[in-house]
């Protein structure tokens, strides 16, 4: 049985930091950046989708469709 280890920083905070630096990214670019740069090696696309959905509902980010299966994620303007 695999045990879950708590991350040093919540995923949604890391996503906000990335979007503050980059302004906008596709979901695939964001996933790759999280895996390679920020050490979230075990993150799944499903987990990323759930986090993005929660962030969009709370008004932190804006998500728009680019093409089939590709979304643009932007930081919401305050």
N, C-alpha and C positions, 0 to 999 in steps of 0.2 A: 504494500500500500504506500503510495507516494504521499509525503507530507508537504503541506503548503508552507512556504517560508514567507514571512511578511517582508514586503519591500521597504527599503529605507525611506522612500517618498511615495505617496499615493500616485497612481497612474494619471489621474486627471490633472494633478498639479504639474507633472512632467509634460503632459500634452500642452498645457497652457504656456509653459516656459518655451517650448519649441515653437509654438505659433507666434509668440511675442518676438522671437528672433527672425522667423521666416515669413511671417504674414499669412501665407496660405500654402497648403500642401495637398496632394491627393492622399487618399487613405492608404494606398500601397506605399507611397513614399514615407508617410508617417510611421507605418509599421516597420519598415526597414530601418528608419532612423532610430526608433525605439530599441530595436534588436541590436543594431550594430554600435551605436554611439552611447546609448544610455544604459546598456546592460540588462535590458528586459528580454533575455534570451528565450524564456519560456512562455512569452505572451502569445496567445492565439489570435487569429483574426476575429473569432467570435467574441472573445473578451474585449478586444479593441472596439468592435461594433457596439457592444453593450455600454461601454464607457462613453463613446461618442454620442450615443443616443441620449444617455442621461445628461450629458453636458449641453446638448442641443435643447432639450426640454427645459433645462434651468436657465437657458439664455446666455450661456458662456461662449458658445460657438455657433457658427452658421454652416450648414452642410447643404451643398447643391450638387445636382447630378451633372456630370460631364458627358459621359457616354455610358453605354450599358456596362454595369459592373464597376464603374469608376466614379468616385465622388470627390468633390473639392471641399476641403475643410478650412474655414477661415475663423479668425478671432472676431467675436462680435464687437461692434463699435459701442463705446459707452457714451 
